[in-house]
Amino acid sequence: MRRQSSPSRWWAEVEMTVQFYDLDPMEIVWHGNYVGYLEVVRGALLDKIDYNYPQMRDSGYAWPVIDMQLRYIGAARFGQRLTLRADLVEYEHRLKIDYLITDTVTGKRLHRASTTQVALDIGSGEMCFASPAVLLDKLGVLPS
């Protein structure tokens, strides 16, 4: 899982507080809950480009996650303020999003991740080998 060298043009951040129901018996965030945190900030990023799941469906495409890489660096605990960041780093043939979860107060890194999604034509069920024009239009990168 690589970290990009420069900030993405398309990114979003969300702040949240760790809730009791996210903890495991060791009183730290259960590892599986980080996937939900990624979904929260991915939704904020997709909202920002006006292409979240309802818009994807309405445009005729599903975008399943086909790969997810997770790296746990430090534990998050009850009441801790977290900053969740998502950066869109690839879009031509797939959506690749890099994530960083940090402690809001200290800036300490707690979690890194990346997800890869591909376009799937809802009508035919076929995977697309290039991102559909609707996504490129939303990103303002359609070739002229």
FIKOLRO-343882 format. One record per residue: x, y, z of N, C-alpha, C in turn; residue in one letter. Coordinates in Angstrom, 1 decimal. Atoms other than C-alpha are relative to their C-alpha. Example, Ala and Ser with C-alpha at 12.3 -4.5 7.8 and 13.67 -1.06 7.14 Angstrom:
BEGIN
[[0.9 -1.2 0.0] [12.3 -4.5 7.8] [0.9 1.2 0.0] 'a']
[[-0.9 -1.1 0.0] [13.7 -1.1 7.1] [-0.8 1.1 0.8] 's']
***
This chain:
BEGIN
[[0.9 -1.2 0.0] [0.0 0.0 0.0] [0.9 1.2 0.0] 'm']
[[-0.9 -1.2 0.1] [1.8 3.1 -1.2] [-0.8 1.2 0.5] 'r']
[[0.5 -1.3 -0.3] [1.3 6.6 0.0] [0.4 0.9 -1.1] 'r']
[[-0.3 -0.9 1.1] [1.0 9.2 -2.7] [0.9 1.1 0.5] 'q']
[[-1.0 -1.1 -0.3] [3.6 11.9 -2.9] [-0.6 1.4 0.1] 's']
[[0.6 -1.3 -0.1] [1.3 14.8 -3.4] [-1.5 -0.1 0.3] 's']
[[1.4 0.2 -0.4] [-2.2 15.5 -2.2] [-0.9 -0.2 -1.3] 'p']
[[1.0 0.3 1.1] [-5.1 14.3 -4.4] [-0.8 1.3 -0.3] 's']
[[1.0 -1.1 0.4] [-7.3 16.8 -6.3] [-1.3 -0.3 0.6] 'r']
[[1.3 0.3 -0.6] [-10.3 14.9 -4.9] [0.2 -0.7 1.3] 'w']
[[-0.1 0.5 -1.3] [-10.4 14.3 -1.2] [-1.1 0.4 0.9] 'w']
[[1.0 -0.4 -1.0] [-12.6 14.4 1.8] [0.5 -0.4 1.4] 'a']
[[-0.3 0.3 -1.4] [-12.2 14.5 5.6] [-1.3 0.0 0.8] 'e']
[[1.2 0.0 -0.9] [-14.7 13.6 8.3] [0.6 -0.2 1.4] 'v']
[[-0.4 0.3 -1.4] [-14.2 13.8 12.1] [-1.1 -0.8 0.7] 'e']
[[0.9 0.8 -0.7] [-15.8 11.4 14.4] [0.6 -0.3 1.4] 'm']
[[-0.4 0.5 -1.3] [-15.7 10.2 18.0] [-0.3 -1.5 0.2] 't']
[[0.1 1.5 -0.1] [-15.1 6.5 18.8] [-1.1 -0.2 1.1] 'v']
[[1.1 0.4 -0.8] [-18.3 5.1 20.3] [0.2 -1.3 0.7] 'q']
[[-0.2 1.2 -0.8] [-18.6 2.4 23.0] [-0.3 -1.3 -0.8] 'f']
[[0.4 1.2 0.8] [-20.3 0.0 20.5] [1.0 -0.5 -1.0] 'y']
[[-1.1 0.4 1.0] [-17.2 0.0 18.3] [1.1 -0.8 0.7] 'd']
[[-1.1 0.6 -0.8] [-15.0 -1.5 21.1] [-0.1 -1.5 0.0] 'l']
[[0.0 1.5 -0.2] [-13.9 -5.1 21.5] [0.3 -0.2 1.5] 'd']
[[-0.2 0.3 -1.5] [-13.3 -6.9 24.9] [1.2 0.6 0.5] 'p']
[[-1.2 -0.6 -0.4] [-9.9 -5.3 25.0] [-0.1 1.5 0.2] 'm']
[[0.4 -1.5 -0.2] [-11.6 -1.8 25.1] [0.8 0.9 -1.0] 'e']
[[-0.5 -0.8 1.2] [-10.1 -0.7 21.7] [-0.9 -0.3 -1.1] 'i']
[[0.9 0.2 1.1] [-11.8 -0.4 18.4] [0.3 -1.3 -0.6] 'v']
[[-0.1 1.3 0.6] [-12.5 -3.8 17.0] [0.5 0.2 -1.5] 'w']
[[-0.6 -0.2 1.3] [-10.5 -4.2 13.8] [-1.0 0.0 -1.2] 'h']
[[1.0 0.0 1.1] [-13.5 -4.9 11.6] [-0.8 1.3 -0.1] 'g']
[[0.7 -1.3 0.1] [-15.1 -1.5 12.5] [0.7 1.0 -0.8] 'n']
[[-0.7 -1.0 0.8] [-12.4 0.3 10.6] [-0.5 0.0 -1.4] 'y']
[[0.6 0.1 1.3] [-14.0 -0.9 7.4] [-1.2 0.9 -0.1] 'v']
[[1.1 -0.9 0.0] [-17.1 1.0 8.4] [0.4 1.4 0.0] 'g']
[[-0.5 -1.4 0.0] [-15.1 4.1 9.1] [0.5 0.4 -1.4] 'y']
[[-0.3 -0.2 1.4] [-13.7 3.8 5.6] [-1.2 0.4 -0.9] 'l']
[[1.2 -0.3 0.8] [-17.2 3.7 4.2] [-0.6 1.4 0.3] 'e']
[[0.5 -1.3 -0.4] [-18.2 6.8 6.1] [0.8 1.1 -0.8] 'v']
[[-0.8 -1.0 0.7] [-15.3 8.9 4.6] [-0.1 -0.2 -1.5] 'v']
[[0.1 0.2 1.5] [-15.6 7.2 1.1] [-1.4 0.7 -0.4] 'r']
[[1.3 -0.6 0.4] [-19.3 8.3 1.1] [0.1 1.5 0.0] 'g']
[[-0.2 -1.5 0.0] [-18.2 11.9 2.0] [0.8 0.4 -1.3] 'a']
[[-0.7 -0.3 1.2] [-15.7 11.8 -0.9] [-0.9 -0.1 -1.3] 'l']
[[0.9 0.2 1.2] [-18.3 10.4 -3.4] [-1.1 1.1 0.0] 'l']
[[0.9 -1.2 0.0] [-20.8 13.1 -2.2] [0.6 1.2 -0.6] 'd']
[[-0.7 -1.2 0.4] [-18.2 15.7 -2.9] [0.1 0.1 -1.5] 'k']
[[-0.1 0.0 1.4] [-17.9 14.6 -6.5] [-1.4 -0.2 -0.7] 'i']
[[1.4 0.2 0.5] [-21.7 14.1 -6.8] [-0.2 -1.3 -0.7] 'd']
[[0.1 1.3 0.6] [-21.3 10.4 -7.6] [0.0 -1.1 1.1] 'y']
[[0.1 1.1 -1.1] [-22.3 8.4 -4.5] [-0.9 -1.1 -0.5] 'n']
[[0.6 1.2 0.5] [-24.1 5.1 -4.7] [-1.3 0.2 -0.7] 'y']
[[1.3 -0.2 0.8] [-27.6 6.4 -5.7] [0.3 0.5 -1.4] 'p']
[[-0.3 -0.5 1.3] [-26.0 8.4 -8.6] [0.7 -1.1 -0.8] 'q']
[[-0.6 1.1 0.8] [-23.9 5.4 -9.6] [-1.1 -1.0 -0.5] 'm']
[[1.1 0.8 0.4] [-27.0 3.2 -9.7] [-0.9 0.6 -1.1] 'r']
[[0.8 -0.7 1.0] [-29.0 5.8 -11.6] [0.7 0.2 -1.3] 'd']
[[-0.8 -0.1 1.3] [-26.2 6.0 -14.2] [0.2 -1.3 -0.6] 's']
[[-0.1 1.3 0.6] [-26.4 2.3 -14.8] [1.2 -0.8 0.4] 'g']
[[-1.2 0.7 -0.4] [-23.3 1.2 -12.9] [0.0 -0.3 1.5] 'y']
[[-0.3 0.3 -1.4] [-22.5 -0.6 -9.7] [1.6 0.1 0.1] 'a']
[[-1.4 -0.1 -0.2] [-19.0 -0.1 -8.2] [0.4 -0.9 1.2] 'w']
[[-0.3 0.8 -1.1] [-18.2 -3.1 -6.1] [1.5 0.2 0.4] 'p']
[[-1.3 0.0 -0.5] [-15.1 -3.1 -3.9] [0.6 -1.4 -0.3] 'v']
[[-0.6 1.2 0.4] [-12.8 -5.7 -5.4] [1.3 -0.3 0.8] 'i']
[[-1.2 0.2 -0.8] [-9.7 -5.2 -3.2] [0.0 1.0 1.1] 'd']
[[-0.2 -0.9 -1.1] [-9.0 -3.7 0.2] [1.3 -0.4 0.8] 'm']
[[-1.2 0.2 -0.8] [-5.7 -3.3 2.0] [-0.1 0.8 1.2] 'q']
[[0.1 -0.7 -1.3] [-5.6 -2.4 5.7] [1.3 -0.2 0.7] 'l']
[[-1.2 0.0 -0.8] [-2.7 -1.5 7.9] [-0.4 0.7 1.3] 'r']
[[0.3 -0.5 -1.4] [-3.3 -1.1 11.7] [1.3 0.5 0.6] 'y']
[[-1.3 -0.6 -0.6] [-0.7 1.3 13.2] [-0.1 0.2 1.5] 'i']
[[0.2 -0.3 -1.4] [-2.2 2.2 16.5] [-1.5 -0.2 0.4] 'g']
[[1.4 0.2 -0.4] [-5.3 1.5 18.6] [-0.8 1.2 0.3] 'a']
[[1.0 -1.1 -0.3] [-8.3 3.8 18.8] [-0.8 -0.4 1.2] 'a']
[[0.6 0.3 -1.2] [-10.1 4.0 22.1] [-1.3 0.8 0.2] 'r']
[[1.3 -0.7 -0.3] [-13.5 5.1 23.5] [0.2 1.5 0.2] 'f']
[[0.0 -1.4 -0.2] [-14.1 8.8 23.2] [1.0 0.7 -0.8] 'g']
[[-1.1 -0.6 0.8] [-11.1 9.4 21.0] [-0.6 0.7 -1.2] 'q']
[[0.4 -0.7 1.2] [-11.6 12.0 18.3] [0.9 -0.4 -1.2] 'r']
[[-0.7 0.4 1.1] [-10.6 10.7 14.9] [-0.2 0.9 -1.2] 'l']
[[0.2 -0.7 1.3] [-10.0 12.4 11.5] [0.2 -1.1 -1.0] 't']
[[0.0 1.0 1.1] [-10.8 10.1 8.6] [0.2 0.8 -1.3] 'l']
[[-0.2 -0.7 1.3] [-9.4 11.2 5.2] [0.0 -1.1 -1.1] 'r']
[[0.0 0.8 1.2] [-10.0 9.7 1.8] [0.5 0.8 -1.2] 'a']
[[-0.6 -0.7 1.2] [-8.0 10.6 -1.4] [-0.3 -0.9 -1.2] 'd']
[[0.2 0.7 1.3] [-9.1 9.5 -4.9] [1.3 0.1 -0.7] 'l']
[[-1.3 0.0 0.6] [-5.8 8.4 -6.4] [0.1 -0.6 -1.4] 'v']
[[0.1 0.6 1.4] [-6.8 6.5 -9.6] [-1.5 0.0 -0.4] 'e']
[[1.3 -0.1 0.4] [-9.9 6.9 -11.7] [-0.2 -0.5 -1.5] 'y']
[[0.2 0.3 1.4] [-9.2 6.0 -15.4] [-0.6 -1.4 -0.2] 'e']
[[0.4 1.4 0.2] [-9.8 2.2 -15.1] [-0.7 -0.6 1.2] 'h']
[[0.6 0.5 -1.2] [-11.0 1.8 -11.6] [0.0 1.2 1.0] 'r']
[[-0.1 -1.0 -1.1] [-11.6 3.9 -8.4] [0.9 -0.6 1.0] 'l']
[[-0.9 0.4 -1.1] [-8.6 3.6 -6.1] [0.0 1.1 1.0] 'k']
[[0.1 -1.0 -1.1] [-9.0 5.4 -2.8] [1.0 -0.4 1.1] 'i']
[[-0.9 0.2 -1.1] [-6.3 5.8 -0.2] [-0.6 0.7 1.2] 'd']
[[0.6 -0.5 -1.2] [-7.3 6.4 3.4] [1.0 0.2 1.1] 'y']
[[-0.8 -0.2 -1.1] [-5.7 7.7 6.5] [-0.9 0.4 1.2] 'l']
[[0.8 -0.3 -1.2] [-7.2 7.7 10.0] [1.1 0.4 1.1] 'i']
[[-1.0 -0.6 -1.0] [-5.4 9.9 12.6] [-0.8 0.5 1.2] 't']
[[0.5 -0.6 -1.2] [-6.0 11.1 16.1] [-0.2 1.5 -0.3] 'd']
[[0.3 -1.4 0.3] [-7.6 14.5 15.7] [0.8 1.0 0.8] 't']
[[-0.7 -0.9 -0.9] [-5.8 16.1 18.7] [1.5 -0.1 -0.3] 'v']
[[-1.5 0.1 0.0] [-2.3 14.7 18.3] [0.5 -0.1 -1.5] 't']
[[-0.5 0.3 1.4] [-2.2 13.9 14.5] [0.6 -1.3 -0.2] 'g']
[[-0.6 1.3 0.1] [-0.9 10.5 15.3] [-0.7 -0.9 -1.0] 'k']
[[0.6 1.0 0.9] [-1.5 7.9 12.5] [-0.4 -1.2 0.8] 'r']
[[0.6 1.2 -0.7] [-3.7 5.1 13.6] [-0.3 -1.1 -1.0] 'l']
[[0.4 1.0 0.9] [-4.7 3.3 10.4] [0.2 0.6 -1.4] 'h']
[[-0.1 -0.3 1.5] [-3.9 3.3 6.6] [-0.8 -1.1 -0.7] 'r']
[[0.7 1.0 0.8] [-5.9 1.6 4.0] [-0.2 0.5 -1.5] 'a']
[[0.4 -0.3 1.4] [-6.8 1.5 0.3] [-1.1 -0.9 -0.5] 's']
[[1.0 0.9 0.6] [-9.8 0.2 -1.6] [0.1 0.2 -1.5] 't']
[[0.1 -0.1 1.4] [-10.2 -0.5 -5.3] [-1.4 -0.5 -0.4] 't']
[[1.3 0.3 0.5] [-13.6 -0.5 -7.0] [0.0 0.0 -1.5] 'q']
[[0.2 0.0 1.4] [-14.5 -1.3 -10.6] [-1.4 0.2 -0.4] 'v']
[[1.3 -0.2 0.5] [-17.4 -0.3 -12.7] [-0.6 -1.3 -0.5] 'a']
[[0.7 1.2 0.5] [-20.0 -3.0 -13.4] [-1.3 0.5 -0.6] 'l']
[[1.3 -0.4 0.7] [-22.7 -2.4 -16.0] [-1.1 -0.8 0.6] 'd']
[[1.1 0.7 -0.7] [-25.9 -3.2 -14.1] [-0.8 -0.8 -1.0] 'i']
[[0.8 0.7 1.0] [-27.8 -4.1 -17.3] [0.6 -1.4 -0.5] 'g']
[[-0.6 1.2 0.5] [-25.3 -6.7 -18.6] [0.7 -0.8 1.0] 's']
[[-0.8 0.7 -1.0] [-23.5 -7.6 -15.4] [1.5 -0.1 -0.4] 'g']
[[-1.4 0.1 0.5] [-20.2 -7.1 -17.3] [0.8 1.1 0.7] 'e']
[[-0.9 -0.9 -0.6] [-17.2 -5.5 -15.7] [0.6 0.9 -1.1] 'm']
[[-0.5 -1.0 1.0] [-16.0 -2.3 -17.5] [1.6 0.0 0.2] 'c']
[[-1.4 0.0 -0.1] [-12.3 -2.2 -18.3] [0.6 1.5 0.0] 'f']
[[-0.4 -1.4 -0.1] [-12.3 1.6 -18.3] [-1.2 0.7 0.7] 'a']
[[1.0 -0.7 -0.7] [-14.2 4.0 -16.1] [-1.0 0.7 -1.0] 's']
[[1.0 -0.6 0.9] [-17.5 5.2 -17.7] [0.1 1.5 0.0] 'p']
[[-0.1 -1.5 0.3] [-17.8 8.7 -19.1] [-0.7 0.8 1.1] 'a']
[[0.8 -0.7 -1.1] [-20.3 9.6 -16.3] [1.0 0.4 1.1] 'v']
[[-0.9 -0.3 -1.1] [-17.5 9.4 -13.7] [1.0 1.0 -0.4] 'l']
[[-1.0 -1.0 0.5] [-15.0 11.3 -15.8] [-0.6 1.3 -0.1] 'l']
[[0.7 -1.3 0.1] [-17.6 14.0 -16.4] [-0.1 0.6 1.4] 'd']
[[0.1 -0.5 -1.4] [-18.2 14.2 -12.6] [1.3 0.6 0.5] 'k']
[[-1.4 -0.4 -0.4] [-14.4 14.6 -12.1] [0.5 1.2 -0.8] 'l']
[[-0.5 -1.1 0.9] [-14.1 17.2 -14.9] [1.2 -0.4 -0.8] 'g']
[[-1.1 0.5 0.8] [-11.6 15.1 -16.8] [-0.3 -0.6 -1.3] 'v']
[[0.4 0.6 1.3] [-13.5 14.1 -19.9] [0.9 0.6 -1.1] 'l']
[[-0.8 -0.6 1.1] [-11.3 14.4 -22.9] [-0.8 0.8 -0.9] 'p']
[[0.8 -0.9 0.9] [-12.4 17.2 -25.3] [0.2 -0.4 -1.4] 's']
***
